[in-house]
Structure formats: C-alpha cells, structure tokens
Amino acid sequence: MAQPCGTHQLSGIPPAQVDRVMQQYIFSNPTSVSKREDDDGTFTVTAVFPPCVDTAASPAAPTAGASFAHAISPALTLGANLKRGFDSNRDCSGLINKISAANVEFVARYYSHNHAKNISPGEAKLLSGAGIEIVAVWESAGNHASFFTRAQGVDDATSAHNQAMGIGQPPGTPIYFAVDFDASVAELNGGIIPYFQGVAAGLTTIGHGAPAYAIGVYGSGLVCGRLSSLGLVTHTWLSMSSGWAGSKTYTDWNIRQHLEGDPFGFGFSVDPDDARDDYGGFRVAVLTS
C-alpha cells in the first residue's frame, strides 16, 4: 500500500467528528494537520504529506475540497503492514460490536494493582471470541523516577505473571511494563534499568527458571532504545509524547501510540495505536459448544 502524499483536504466535517478525522490522518504520519471552522459551522481539515513523486502511486484519498460525505478511506489511516488498535483503562466488554465495526484489530488492556482498570478473564474471552487481539501492559505507579527499583521490578513481574495466568495469556507473549514519564539518562541508568533487571529476575523466579512471558516496555524513544539494546526487552511501545527524549528519532518500535481522541466513534476518548511485526497481540482460549 502506497503512503499518502501531497495535500489532502476534507470539508463539511461536523464539529463532533473533527477530532476523529484528524486522528485518522495522524495515523498516516503527515507533515502537518490543521483544522479551520467554516462559515456554516462545519470544519475543514487539511493534512500535508511529503510531495508526490509518482501521483499514480498515491492511494485514493480525499484531496483539496473533498466533502466529509465521502469519508476517509480506512486504507488512509494506516501504512503498509500496520495493524490498527487502541489502549484504554475501560472494560471493553460492551464495545465488542463497535470495535469490530471500526476494523480495530487489537486492544491494549491493563494489569495493575487497581482492579477497576484491569482486564478480566471474561473481557479477554469476549475480545478473543470476536477475533480481536489483546496486548497486555503492566502499569502501577510508573510515572516518576523514584518508583523504579530492582525490588519493585521483581514485585511487579510477579503480580503481572499472576494476572496474565489469570486471564489465560498464552506463554511466550509479552507483557509491556510502562515507564510513563520523560526519563533522563541518569534516571534510566539509576532506576529504570535495575527495575527491568528485576522484572527479568521476577519472571524467572516465578517461572521456576523458565519465564512464561516475554518483556516489553512502553515509554520514550530513549527508554525503548536503551532497554532493547541491553537485551532487557524484546518488544517496544513508543509513547505518544513525541517531545520525550529520543522519541522523534526512534523508529524500531513494535507499537506506536498516537494522540488521545475518539477516532473510532466510541463516544469517549482512547489512545489510538498502530502496530507491526510480532507486536505481542494474543487471544485467549475460548470454549465453544
């Protein structure tokens, strides 16, 4: 699938749909996206991509002056070989039909000490039964440097292992551990690296020498790149915060998060993601009669 090129403009967008349209364009990595309110109360969204070299190779998509009535082609929202998904702290059991209708291929859900935001075995089965893959992420209090120690990593790995087993996550798939702040090199070396060494030790111990799950990280480009280079993680998930250290130049991600919005029309905000290669999506076993 060719990437969009040139300038794309969509007009006549109802106010409630502006964020959704902008997020759809953002999935395709434009140079810029902007919106303008028109005289009739609707909006025009303009997305600028790199210049077209071969216009015949550009996929069909709204160009200057196109109407919202024609909608954005799903092909525009993702590049070649990318999967479409989102992450949320909400129980998605009641959204299965909407998720399927939006052609969402995976949903990232939580393990944590907060049961209200965690994925349940029932939710995992409903998603899997609908053909929707799950990505597992552990997040406790990982939004400040003082949280990260080797002992905390051991504890979090043990809890994450138990919750993964509880929903039936298949062995060998990754659990992403969140580093949800703009860590400096000093903070990375001082606490985050020991934390992930603790995660590895914890999974090895509870697995009696054979860890059941691979280790992933959610965070900045700096964090993802360094942990990957050290062999402490096998999967990386790049945060939406492009201003964080190393994020603008980091390209070796398995999952990439985008700005919060409602691109799928759920009626509330989620964090859209795209994924590629072996990104760690899984389905749990579902009994059939």
C-alpha positions in Angstrom: 0.0 0.0 0.0 1.5 3.3 -1.0 1.7 6.1 1.6 -0.4 9.3 1.1 1.4 12.2 -0.5 0.7 15.8 -1.3 -2.0 17.9 0.4 -5.3 16.3 1.4 -8.3 18.4 2.5 -11.7 17.4 3.8 -14.5 19.9 4.3 -18.0 19.8 5.7 -17.0 18.0 8.9 -19.4 18.2 11.8 -17.8 19.6 15.0 -18.3 16.3 16.8 -16.2 14.5 14.2 -13.3 16.8 13.8 -11.0 15.0 16.3 -11.8 11.7 14.8 -10.9 12.9 11.3 -7.7 14.5 12.5 -6.7 11.3 14.3 -7.3 9.3 11.2 -4.9 11.5 9.2 -2.4 11.4 12.1 -2.2 7.6 11.7 -0.5 8.1 8.3 2.2 10.4 9.7 1.6 13.7 7.9 4.0 16.6 8.0 1.2 18.7 9.5 -2.6 18.5 10.2 -4.7 21.6 10.8 -8.4 22.4 11.1 -10.4 25.5 10.2 -14.0 26.4 11.1 -16.1 27.3 8.1 -18.9 29.8 7.8 -21.6 27.1 8.1 -20.3 25.8 11.4 -18.6 22.8 10.0 -14.9 22.3 9.7 -12.2 21.8 7.1 -9.2 19.6 8.0 -6.0 19.9 5.9 -3.3 17.2 6.1 0.1 17.8 4.4 2.2 14.9 3.4 5.6 14.8 1.6 5.4 15.8 -2.1 4.1 13.2 -4.5 6.9 11.7 -6.6 4.6 9.4 -8.6 1.0 10.6 -8.3 -0.2 7.2 -9.7 1.2 5.5 -6.7 -0.8 7.6 -4.2 -3.8 5.8 -2.8 -7.3 7.1 -3.3 -8.0 9.6 -0.5 -9.7 13.0 -0.1 -7.9 15.8 -1.9 -8.5 19.6 -1.7 -12.2 20.4 -1.5 -13.4 16.8 -0.9 -16.6 16.5 1.2 -16.9 14.8 4.5 -19.8 12.8 3.0 -17.2 10.7 1.1 -15.4 9.9 4.4 -11.8 8.9 4.8 -10.9 5.6 3.4 -9.8 3.1 6.0 -6.7 2.5 3.8 -5.6 6.0 4.6 -5.4 5.6 8.3 -2.5 3.1 8.3 0.6 2.5 6.4 1.5 -0.8 4.8 1.5 -3.8 7.1 0.4 -1.9 10.2 -2.4 -3.1 12.5 -5.0 -0.8 13.9 -5.7 -0.6 17.6 -6.1 1.4 20.8 -5.3 1.2 24.5 -7.8 2.0 27.3 -8.3 1.6 31.0 -12.0 0.9 30.4 -13.6 -2.5 30.3 -14.3 -3.1 26.6 -16.8 -6.0 27.1 -19.7 -3.8 25.9 -17.9 -2.4 22.9 -17.2 -5.6 21.0 -19.6 -4.8 18.1 -18.3 -1.2 17.8 -14.7 -2.4 17.9 -15.3 -4.9 15.2 -17.3 -2.4 13.1 -14.3 0.0 13.3 -12.0 -2.6 11.9 -9.9 -2.5 15.1 -7.5 -5.4 15.2 -6.2 -5.2 18.8 -6.9 -3.6 22.1 -4.3 -3.0 24.8 -5.5 -3.5 28.3 -4.0 -3.3 31.8 -2.6 -5.4 34.6 -2.1 -3.4 37.8 -2.9 -3.2 41.5 -6.1 -1.2 40.5 -8.7 -3.9 39.8 -11.1 -1.3 38.3 -8.8 -0.8 35.2 -7.6 -4.3 34.8 -8.7 -6.7 32.0 -10.9 -9.5 33.4 -11.0 -13.2 32.1 -14.5 -12.5 30.8 -13.4 -9.5 28.8 -10.4 -11.3 27.4 -12.7 -14.1 26.2 -15.2 -11.7 24.6 -12.4 -9.9 22.7 -10.8 -13.1 21.6 -14.1 -14.7 20.6 -14.6 -11.7 18.3 -11.2 -12.2 16.7 -9.7 -9.1 18.4 -6.2 -9.5 19.7 -5.1 -8.3 23.2 -1.9 -6.5 24.2 -1.1 -6.7 27.9 0.6 -3.8 29.7 1.5 -3.5 33.4 1.2 -0.1 34.9 1.3 0.7 38.6 2.9 4.0 39.6 5.5 4.2 36.8 5.1 8.0 36.2 8.0 9.1 38.3 11.7 8.1 38.7 11.6 7.2 42.4 9.2 4.3 41.6 11.8 2.3 39.7 14.0 0.0 41.7 15.1 -3.6 41.2 12.9 -4.8 44.1 9.9 -3.1 42.5 10.6 -4.8 39.2 10.6 -8.2 40.9 7.3 -7.5 42.7 5.6 -6.1 39.6 6.8 -9.0 37.4 5.3 -11.5 40.0 2.0 -9.7 40.0 1.9 -9.3 36.3 2.7 -13.0 35.8 -0.2 -14.0 38.1 -2.7 -11.7 36.4 -1.6 -12.9 33.0 -2.1 -16.5 34.1 -5.5 -15.5 35.5 -6.9 -14.4 32.1 -5.2 -17.2 30.2 -2.5 -15.1 28.3 -0.5 -17.6 26.2 3.0 -18.4 27.2 5.8 -16.7 25.2 3.8 -13.5 24.6 5.0 -10.2 26.0 3.8 -8.1 28.9 4.7 -4.5 28.4 5.9 -2.6 31.5 5.1 1.1 31.5 7.7 3.9 32.0 5.2 6.7 31.8 7.4 9.8 32.1 10.2 11.6 30.2 13.2 9.8 31.8 16.7 11.3 31.6 19.8 9.2 31.0 20.6 9.4 34.7 17.1 8.2 35.7 17.3 5.4 33.1 20.6 4.2 34.5 19.8 4.8 38.1 16.4 3.1 38.5 14.8 2.0 35.2 17.5 -0.4 34.1 17.6 -2.1 37.5 13.8 -2.2 37.5 13.8 -4.2 34.3 16.6 -6.4 35.6 14.2 -7.1 38.5 11.4 -7.8 36.1 13.5 -10.4 34.4 14.5 -11.9 37.7 11.0 -12.0 39.0 9.6 -13.7 35.9 12.4 -16.2 36.0 11.9 -17.0 39.7 8.1 -17.4 39.5 8.6 -19.5 36.3 11.0 -21.8 38.2 13.8 -20.9 35.8 11.7 -20.6 32.7 9.9 -17.3 32.3 6.4 -17.7 31.0 6.3 -14.3 29.3 8.5 -12.0 27.3 9.2 -8.5 28.5 8.2 -5.3 26.6 8.4 -1.7 27.6 6.2 1.3 27.0 8.0 4.6 27.1 10.1 7.2 25.3 12.4 6.6 22.5 15.4 6.8 24.8 13.9 4.2 27.2 12.8 1.9 24.5 16.1 2.0 22.6 18.3 1.6 25.6 16.5 -1.3 27.1 16.2 -3.0 23.8 20.0 -2.6 23.1 20.7 -4.1 26.5 18.5 -7.2 25.8 16.2 -6.4 28.7 13.2 -6.2 26.5 12.1 -7.9 23.3 9.2 -5.5 22.4 8.9 -1.7 22.5 5.9 0.5 22.6 6.6 4.2 21.8 4.6 6.7 23.8 2.5 9.4 22.0 4.7 12.0 23.8 6.9 12.9 20.8 8.7 15.6 22.9 10.2 13.0 25.3 13.9 12.1 25.0 14.7 10.2 21.8 11.1 9.8 20.7 11.2 11.8 17.5 14.1 9.7 16.1 13.1 6.3 17.4 11.8 4.0 14.7 12.4 0.5 15.9 9.0 0.2 17.7 6.5 -2.7 17.7 3.6 -0.5 18.8 3.3 3.3 18.3 0.8 5.3 20.3 -1.0 8.4 18.9 -2.6 11.4 20.5 -5.7 10.7 22.6 -9.1 11.1 20.8 -12.1 9.3 19.5 -11.1 8.2 16.0 -13.4 5.1 16.2 -16.6 6.8 17.2 -16.9 5.2 20.6 -18.2 8.3 22.3 -15.3 8.7 24.6 -11.5 9.1 24.2 -9.0 6.3 23.8 -5.3 6.3 22.8 -5.1 5.1 19.2 -2.1 2.8 18.4 -0.7 1.1 15.4 1.5 -2.0 15.4 3.7 -4.0 13.2 5.7 -7.2 13.0 5.4 -9.5 16.1 3.9 -6.9 18.3 2.7 -9.3 21.0 -1.0 -9.4 20.3 -2.7 -12.6 21.6 -6.0 -14.3 22.1 -7.1 -16.4 25.0 -8.7 -19.8 24.7 -12.5 -19.6 24.2 -14.7 -22.6 24.9 -17.1 -23.5 22.0 -20.1 -25.7 22.3 
